[in-house]
């Protein structure tokens, strides 16, 4: 519970720069993603990431006020937070892992799986319940 892997569709051949799963706090008694992520880090999952270098485009300053760079857009185009709730929800729930793809990576993959399973199993302790 709480962890949703990326969807793969029939006959697709995904190519990812990272493995981004979705965290659903409501499935873990409301444990905030920030606490979940901090617990992963405490378990040694230091390569796990909460995407900060990427976000929905409407949240970038350029798209919220494009006239600063493109004066001809003054008053014509301005995106606001909340206008793309699907993309924003995906971003808020995202936890990113590196793509380990070699047989020699099996050990670190297993380590991360065990750490994620441990955090999920003991999530109530993180809530203080």
N, CA, C and O atoms as a DFTB+ gen file, in Angstrom:
516 C
 N C O
     1  1       0.827      -1.199       0.000
     2  2       0.000       0.000       0.000
     3  2       0.869       1.261       0.000
     4  3       1.973       1.274       0.545
     5  1       0.358       2.286      -0.605
     6  2       1.038       3.577      -0.630
     7  2       1.974       3.784      -1.793
     8  3       2.305       4.922      -2.125
     9  1       2.410       2.699      -2.425
    10  2       3.383       2.794      -3.513
    11  2       2.726       2.338      -4.811
    12  3       2.247       1.208      -4.909
    13  1       2.706       3.212      -5.793
    14  2       2.139       2.880      -7.098
    15  2       3.224       3.036      -8.161
    16  3       3.691       4.146      -8.414
    17  1       3.626       1.925      -8.785
    18  2       4.665       2.000      -9.816
    19  2       4.148       2.685     -11.074
    20  3       2.937       2.825     -11.246
    21  1       5.042       3.109     -11.947
    22  2       4.608       3.702     -13.217
    23  2       3.777       2.694     -14.013
    24  3       4.052       1.494     -13.992
    25  1       2.779       3.186     -14.700
    26  2       1.961       2.315     -15.543
    27  2       2.732       1.968     -16.808
    28  3       3.387       2.811     -17.421
    29  1       2.630       0.709     -17.172
    30  2       3.210       0.259     -18.434
    31  2       2.072      -0.297     -19.282
    32  3       1.210      -1.026     -18.791
    33  1       2.085       0.048     -20.514
    34  2       1.026      -0.366     -21.415
    35  2       1.521      -1.461     -22.341
    36  3       2.709      -1.541     -22.653
    37  1       0.584      -2.310     -22.780
    38  2       0.929      -3.404     -23.690
    39  2       1.690      -2.882     -24.898
    40  3       1.412      -1.800     -25.416
    41  1       2.638      -3.664     -25.323
    42  2       3.441      -3.353     -26.502
    43  2       4.241      -2.062     -26.366
    44  3       4.687      -1.511     -27.372
    45  1       4.429      -1.571     -25.149
    46  2       5.259      -0.373     -24.970
    47  2       6.659      -0.803     -24.549
    48  3       6.854      -1.871     -23.969
    49  1       7.605       0.034     -24.850
    50  2       9.002      -0.202     -24.477
    51  2       9.511       1.059     -23.796
    52  3      10.161       1.893     -24.426
    53  1       9.208       1.199     -22.484
    54  2       9.559       2.442     -21.794
    55  2      11.060       2.674     -21.729
    56  3      11.858       1.737     -21.695
    57  1      11.408       3.917     -21.713
    58  2      12.787       4.345     -21.559
    59  2      12.766       5.518     -20.584
    60  3      12.343       6.618     -20.940
    61  1      13.215       5.287     -19.370
    62  2      13.123       6.289     -18.326
    63  2      14.489       6.813     -17.934
    64  3      15.473       6.073     -17.932
    65  1      14.544       8.085     -17.606
    66  2      15.764       8.652     -17.035
    67  2      15.790       8.373     -15.533
    68  3      16.840       8.436     -14.894
    69  1      14.611       8.063     -14.980
    70  2      14.475       7.741     -13.563
    71  2      13.232       6.875     -13.407
    72  3      12.368       6.845     -14.283
    73  1      13.155       6.181     -12.297
    74  2      11.982       5.379     -11.983
    75  2      11.157       6.199     -10.995
    76  3      11.533       6.337      -9.831
    77  1      10.046       6.736     -11.457
    78  2       9.224       7.615     -10.631
    79  2       7.967       6.857     -10.208
    80  3       7.127       6.498     -11.033
    81  1       7.860       6.625      -8.898
    82  2       6.624       6.010      -8.417
    83  2       5.789       7.066      -7.710
    84  3       6.290       8.116      -7.308
    85  1       4.511       6.761      -7.570
    86  2       3.577       7.661      -6.920
    87  2       3.330       7.186      -5.497
    88  3       3.055       6.009      -5.265
    89  1       3.428       8.099      -4.555
    90  2       3.183       7.809      -3.156
    91  2       1.779       8.300      -2.812
    92  3       1.437       9.456      -3.061
    93  1       0.970       7.410      -2.239
    94  2      -0.407       7.744      -1.853
    95  2      -0.532       7.697      -0.330
    96  3      -0.733       6.637       0.262
    97  1      -0.408       8.867       0.282
    98  2      -0.395       8.937       1.745
    99  2      -1.692       8.428       2.368
   100  3      -1.685       7.925       3.492
   101  1      -2.803       8.557       1.644
   102  2      -4.078       8.111       2.202
   103  2      -4.097       6.597       2.432
   104  3      -4.894       6.106       3.232
   105  1      -3.240       5.863       1.750
   106  2      -3.159       4.407       1.929
   107  2      -2.268       4.022       3.108
   108  3      -2.218       2.859       3.511
   109  1      -1.566       5.015       3.654
   110  2      -0.700       4.777       4.823
   111  2      -1.108       5.708       5.961
   112  3      -0.278       6.373       6.581
   113  1      -2.400       5.729       6.210
   114  2      -2.971       6.464       7.342
   115  2      -2.614       7.949       7.348
   116  3      -2.524       8.562       8.412
   117  1      -2.413       8.525       6.171
   118  2      -2.145       9.959       6.073
   119  2      -0.699      10.359       6.313
   120  3      -0.417      11.541       6.512
   121  1       0.227       9.400       6.298
   122  2       1.642       9.740       6.484
   123  2       2.067      10.666       5.350
   124  3       2.056      10.256       4.189
   125  1       2.442      11.906       5.659
   126  2       2.826      12.849       4.598
   127  2       4.029      12.349       3.797
   128  3       4.919      11.688       4.331
   129  1       4.032      12.675       2.525
   130  2       5.118      12.235       1.645
   131  2       6.472      12.711       2.165
   132  3       7.475      12.018       1.990
   133  1       6.516      13.868       2.795
   134  2       7.775      14.383       3.321
   135  2       8.332      13.465       4.416
   136  3       9.536      13.208       4.457
   137  1       7.452      12.967       5.309
   138  2       7.900      12.044       6.364
   139  2       8.287      10.696       5.764
   140  3       9.278      10.095       6.179
   141  1       7.520      10.221       4.797
   142  2       7.852       8.976       4.115
   143  2       9.235       9.091       3.479
   144  3      10.074       8.203       3.627
   145  1       9.459      10.189       2.776
   146  2      10.729      10.400       2.099
   147  2      11.885      10.513       3.105
   148  3      12.955       9.946       2.885
   149  1      11.672      11.233       4.188
   150  2      12.714      11.366       5.217
   151  2      13.063      10.000       5.809
   152  3      14.227       9.731       6.107
   153  1      12.059       9.138       5.980
   154  2      12.320       7.796       6.502
   155  2      13.134       6.979       5.505
   156  3      14.024       6.228       5.905
   157  1      12.840       7.115       4.217
   158  2      13.648       6.433       3.200
   159  2      15.100       6.887       3.283
   160  3      16.018       6.067       3.250
   161  1      15.299       8.179       3.390
   162  2      16.648       8.715       3.496
   163  2      17.345       8.165       4.750
   164  3      18.522       7.806       4.707
   165  1      16.606       8.103       5.863
   166  2      17.177       7.584       7.112
   167  2      17.552       6.114       6.987
   168  3      18.464       5.648       7.670
   169  1      16.865       5.384       6.127
   170  2      17.179       3.971       5.882
   171  2      18.355       3.805       4.918
   172  3      18.743       2.679       4.608
   173  1      18.921       4.911       4.445
   174  2      20.076       4.832       3.563
   175  2      19.762       4.966       2.086
   176  3      20.641       4.785       1.244
   177  1      18.525       5.278       1.766
   178  2      18.131       5.451       0.353
   179  2      18.468       6.874      -0.094
   180  3      17.586       7.665      -0.428
   181  1      19.758       7.174      -0.089
   182  2      20.204       8.542      -0.356
   183  2      20.067       8.944      -1.816
   184  3      20.146      10.131      -2.133
   185  1      19.865       7.992      -2.706
   186  2      19.680       8.330      -4.114
   187  2      18.208       8.540      -4.462
   188  3      17.885       8.926      -5.585
   189  1      17.321       8.289      -3.510
   190  2      15.910       8.619      -3.715
   191  2      15.797      10.137      -3.764
   192  3      16.590      10.847      -3.146
   193  1      14.825      10.619      -4.488
   194  2      14.706      12.066      -4.702
   195  2      13.240      12.457      -4.748
   196  3      12.396      11.710      -5.244
   197  1      12.958      13.617      -4.233
   198  2      11.660      14.270      -4.436
   199  2      11.938      15.291      -5.517
   200  3      12.673      16.250      -5.282
   201  1      11.369      15.109      -6.689
   202  2      11.735      15.971      -7.817
   203  2      11.661      17.455      -7.474
   204  3      10.608      17.989      -7.126
   205  1      12.801      18.086      -7.585
   206  2      12.880      19.522      -7.373
   207  2      13.375      20.224      -8.617
   208  3      13.163      21.423      -8.798
   209  1      14.029      19.471      -9.464
   210  2      14.553      20.068     -10.695
   211  2      13.522      20.056     -11.808
   212  3      13.692      20.717     -12.833
   213  1      12.458      19.303     -11.600
   214  2      11.385      19.250     -12.588
   215  2      10.070      19.527     -11.880
   216  3       9.932      19.265     -10.685
   217  1       9.123      20.048     -12.605
   218  2       7.794      20.289     -12.063
   219  2       6.852      20.553     -13.231
   220  3       7.304      20.729     -14.362
   221  1       5.557      20.580     -12.972
   222  2       4.640      20.946     -14.051
   223  2       4.995      22.340     -14.583
   224  3       5.303      23.248     -13.810
   225  1       4.950      22.493     -15.879
   226  2       5.380      23.754     -16.495
   227  2       4.627      24.966     -15.971
   228  3       5.205      26.047     -15.854
   229  1       3.346      24.805     -15.655
   230  2       2.588      25.962     -15.185
   231  2       3.087      26.502     -13.853
   232  3       2.718      27.611     -13.466
   233  1       3.923      25.740     -13.137
   234  2       4.473      26.212     -11.869
   235  2       5.785      26.971     -12.030
   236  3       6.270      27.582     -11.078
   237  1       6.358      26.937     -13.222
   238  2       7.607      27.651     -13.469
   239  2       7.358      29.154     -13.629
   240  3       6.361      29.550     -14.233
   241  1       8.243      29.985     -13.100
   242  2       8.065      31.434     -13.216
   243  2       7.854      31.907     -14.658
   244  3       7.066      32.822     -14.899
   245  1       8.546      31.298     -15.606
   246  2       8.397      31.706     -17.004
   247  2       6.956      31.586     -17.478
   248  3       6.485      32.430     -18.240
   249  1       6.253      30.554     -17.040
   250  2       4.878      30.346     -17.478
   251  2       3.876      31.105     -16.611
   252  3       2.735      31.317     -17.021
   253  1       4.293      31.510     -15.424
   254  2       3.406      32.300     -14.582
   255  2       3.472      33.785     -14.937
   256  3       2.518      34.528     -14.710
   257  1       4.590      34.202     -15.486
   258  2       4.725      35.595     -15.908
   259  2       5.672      35.669     -17.102
   260  3       6.803      36.137     -16.962
   261  1       5.229      35.215     -18.272
   262  2       6.114      35.170     -19.436
   263  2       6.524      36.549     -19.951
   264  3       7.486      36.662     -20.711
   265  1       5.820      37.577     -19.553
   266  2       6.140      38.907     -20.070
   267  2       7.505      39.403     -19.614
   268  3       8.057      40.318     -20.224
   269  1       8.063      38.820     -18.553
   270  2       9.399      39.228     -18.121
   271  2      10.445      38.897     -19.178
   272  3      11.415      39.637     -19.345
   273  1      10.257      37.796     -19.888
   274  2      11.184      37.393     -20.934
   275  2      10.657      37.742     -22.320
   276  3      11.418      38.059     -23.234
   277  1       9.339      37.677     -22.452
   278  2       8.685      37.953     -23.734
   279  2       7.666      39.069     -23.533
   280  3       6.490      38.788     -23.301
   281  1       8.088      40.318     -23.617
   282  2       7.193      41.443     -23.349
   283  2       5.901      41.421     -24.165
   284  3       4.880      41.936     -23.710
   285  1       5.930      40.842     -25.345
   286  2       4.715      40.829     -26.170
   287  2       3.609      39.959     -25.569
   288  3       2.464      40.024     -26.015
   289  1       3.940      39.144     -24.559
   290  2       2.937      38.300     -23.905
   291  2       2.286      38.984     -22.698
   292  3       1.449      38.381     -22.026
   293  1       2.656      40.212     -22.424
   294  2       2.088      40.922     -21.277
   295  2       0.567      40.927     -21.376
   296  3      -0.002      41.407     -22.357
   297  1      -0.075      40.392     -20.355
   298  2      -1.525      40.364     -20.291
   299  2      -2.195      39.331     -21.181
   300  3      -3.423      39.243     -21.182
   301  1      -1.444      38.553     -21.932
   302  2      -2.033      37.588     -22.864
   303  2      -1.996      36.151     -22.350
   304  3      -2.869      35.349     -22.683
   305  1      -1.008      35.829     -21.555
   306  2      -0.822      34.448     -21.137
   307  2      -0.254      34.426     -19.737
   308  3       0.762      35.059     -19.450
   309  1      -0.924      33.689     -18.871
   310  2      -0.428      33.554     -17.506
   311  2      -1.067      32.312     -16.894
   312  3      -2.282      32.253     -16.704
   313  1      -0.240      31.333     -16.593
   314  2      -0.733      30.115     -15.954
   315  2      -0.590      30.265     -14.449
   316  3       0.324      30.928     -13.960
   317  1      -1.496      29.649     -13.733
   318  2      -1.487      29.739     -12.274
   319  2      -1.432      28.347     -11.662
   320  3      -1.865      27.372     -12.277
   321  1      -0.899      28.258     -10.450
   322  2      -0.989      26.981      -9.742
   323  2      -2.454      26.569      -9.628
   324  3      -3.327      27.400      -9.379
   325  1      -2.706      25.287      -9.813
   326  2      -4.061      24.761      -9.719
   327  2      -4.762      24.588     -11.053
   328  3      -5.821      23.963     -11.113
   329  1      -4.197      25.125     -12.122
   330  2      -4.843      25.023     -13.431
   331  2      -4.660      23.652     -14.073
   332  3      -5.401      23.295     -14.989
   333  1      -3.695      22.894     -13.611
   334  2      -3.444      21.558     -14.141
   335  2      -3.363      20.584     -12.963
   336  3      -2.280      20.115     -12.613
   337  1      -4.513      20.283     -12.355
   338  2      -4.502      19.493     -11.119
   339  2      -3.924      18.088     -11.284
   340  3      -3.311      17.570     -10.351
   341  1      -4.100      17.464     -12.437
   342  2      -3.538      16.123     -12.639
   343  2      -2.024      16.138     -12.604
   344  3      -1.409      15.317     -11.923
   345  1      -1.415      17.064     -13.332
   346  2       0.043      17.172     -13.370
   347  2       0.584      17.581     -12.006
   348  3       1.619      17.078     -11.569
   349  1      -0.107      18.482     -11.339
   350  2       0.362      18.943     -10.040
   351  2       0.260      17.837      -8.988
   352  3       1.141      17.704      -8.139
   353  1      -0.810      17.047      -9.044
   354  2      -0.964      15.924      -8.117
   355  2       0.125      14.879      -8.355
   356  3       0.710      14.355      -7.407
   357  1       0.394      14.578      -9.629
   358  2       1.451      13.621      -9.957
   359  2       2.777      14.102      -9.382
   360  3       3.512      13.325      -8.773
   361  1       3.080      15.366      -9.572
   362  2       4.337      15.940      -9.085
   363  2       4.425      15.879      -7.555
   364  3       5.473      15.534      -7.009
   365  1       3.331      16.211      -6.863
   366  2       3.341      16.229      -5.403
   367  2       3.524      14.833      -4.805
   368  3       4.065      14.694      -3.708
   369  1       3.072      13.799      -5.525
   370  2       3.154      12.424      -5.029
   371  2       4.428      11.700      -5.495
   372  3       4.672      10.565      -5.086
   373  1       5.217      12.328      -6.324
   374  2       6.340      11.645      -6.981
   375  2       7.524      11.412      -6.049
   376  3       7.934      12.292      -5.292
   377  1       8.056      10.201      -6.130
   378  2       9.324       9.844      -5.512
   379  2      10.142       9.202      -6.621
   380  3       9.688       8.277      -7.295
   381  1      11.338       9.703      -6.793
   382  2      12.162       9.311      -7.941
   383  2      13.364       8.492      -7.484
   384  3      14.054       8.835      -6.524
   385  1      13.589       7.395      -8.209
   386  2      14.756       6.540      -7.966
   387  2      15.595       6.485      -9.238
   388  3      15.067       6.651     -10.337
   389  1      16.882       6.256      -9.097
   390  2      17.695       6.051     -10.294
   391  2      17.241       4.790     -11.027
   392  3      16.582       3.924     -10.450
   393  1      17.593       4.704     -12.273
   394  2      17.322       3.486     -13.040
   395  2      18.565       2.615     -12.960
   396  3      19.585       2.895     -13.591
   397  1      18.460       1.563     -12.178
   398  2      19.535       0.597     -12.095
   399  2      19.214      -0.500     -13.096
   400  3      18.131      -1.082     -13.039
   401  1      20.112      -0.790     -13.993
   402  2      19.745      -1.688     -15.094
   403  2      20.750      -2.797     -15.376
   404  3      20.578      -3.552     -16.333
   405  1      21.773      -2.908     -14.578
   406  2      22.772      -3.940     -14.816
   407  2      22.641      -5.051     -13.778
   408  3      22.231      -4.791     -12.647
   409  1      22.980      -6.272     -14.144
   410  2      22.926      -7.364     -13.167
   411  2      23.710      -7.050     -11.893
   412  3      23.327      -7.487     -10.808
   413  1      24.781      -6.312     -12.013
   414  2      25.583      -5.966     -10.835
   415  2      24.861      -4.990      -9.893
   416  3      25.303      -4.778      -8.764
   417  1      23.753      -4.398     -10.356
   418  2      22.969      -3.469      -9.540
   419  2      21.945      -4.173      -8.657
   420  3      21.278      -3.531      -7.845
   421  1      21.818      -5.477      -8.808
   422  2      20.779      -6.224      -8.092
   423  2      20.843      -5.978      -6.577
   424  3      19.803      -5.866      -5.927
   425  1      22.033      -5.896      -6.023
   426  2      22.174      -5.694      -4.582
   427  2      21.560      -4.384      -4.120
   428  3      20.832      -4.355      -3.128
   429  1      21.845      -3.307      -4.826
   430  2      21.289      -2.009      -4.420
   431  2      19.786      -1.954      -4.660
   432  3      19.057      -1.331      -3.887
   433  1      19.320      -2.592      -5.714
   434  2      17.873      -2.645      -5.964
   435  2      17.187      -3.369      -4.805
   436  3      16.182      -2.889      -4.280
   437  1      17.722      -4.507      -4.411
   438  2      17.140      -5.253      -3.290
   439  2      17.192      -4.447      -1.998
   440  3      16.260      -4.494      -1.196
   441  1      18.277      -3.709      -1.798
   442  2      18.395      -2.865      -0.609
   443  2      17.276      -1.823      -0.569
   444  3      16.644      -1.617       0.467
   445  1      17.042      -1.178      -1.692
   446  2      15.989      -0.163      -1.757
   447  2      14.609      -0.783      -1.572
   448  3      13.758      -0.209      -0.893
   449  1      14.382      -1.940      -2.165
   450  2      13.089      -2.614      -1.983
   451  2      12.859      -2.906      -0.509
   452  3      11.780      -2.636       0.017
   453  1      13.862      -3.454       0.160
   454  2      13.732      -3.773       1.583
   455  2      13.496      -2.517       2.417
   456  3      12.697      -2.533       3.353
   457  1      14.182      -1.439       2.082
   458  2      14.006      -0.192       2.832
   459  2      12.599       0.372       2.639
   460  3      11.969       0.819       3.598
   461  1      12.114       0.351       1.416
   462  2      10.757       0.848       1.151
   463  2       9.739      -0.015       1.887
   464  3       8.810       0.506       2.504
   465  1       9.911      -1.330       1.821
   466  2       8.997      -2.231       2.532
   467  2       9.017      -1.963       4.039
   468  3       7.974      -2.005       4.692
   469  1      10.196      -1.688       4.586
   470  2      10.309      -1.407       6.020
   471  2       9.575      -0.123       6.389
   472  3       8.850      -0.086       7.383
   473  1       9.757       0.924       5.598
   474  2       9.085       2.193       5.893
   475  2       7.572       2.016       5.807
   476  3       6.835       2.528       6.649
   477  1       7.110       1.293       4.792
   478  2       5.672       1.041       4.663
   479  2       5.167       0.237       5.862
   480  3       4.135       0.567       6.447
   481  1       5.892      -0.807       6.218
   482  2       5.467      -1.678       7.322
   483  2       5.357      -0.914       8.646
   484  3       4.426      -1.140       9.419
   485  1       6.302      -0.013       8.904
   486  2       6.342       0.700      10.176
   487  2       5.851       2.147      10.067
   488  3       6.222       2.994      10.880
   489  1       5.028       2.420       9.075
   490  2       4.572       3.807       8.865
   491  2       3.829       4.369      10.072
   492  3       3.891       5.573      10.323
   493  1       3.132       3.526      10.820
   494  2       2.384       4.038      11.986
   495  2       3.337       4.578      13.046
   496  3       2.999       5.521      13.762
   497  1       4.528       3.986      13.152
   498  2       5.518       4.508      14.099
   499  2       5.937       5.922      13.701
   500  3       6.217       6.757      14.561
   501  1       5.979       6.184      12.403
   502  2       6.357       7.516      11.924
   503  2       5.260       8.544      12.207
   504  3       5.525       9.742      12.309
   505  1       4.038       8.060      12.329
   506  2       2.904       8.938      12.662
   507  2       2.805       9.194      14.160
   508  3       2.099      10.102      14.599
   509  1       3.528       8.376      14.948
   510  2       3.458       8.528      16.403
   511  2       2.247       7.824      16.986
   512  3       1.859       8.094      18.122
   513  1       1.638       6.909      16.209
   514  2       0.451       6.174      16.705
   515  2       0.859       4.934      17.461
   516  3       0.001       4.197      17.947
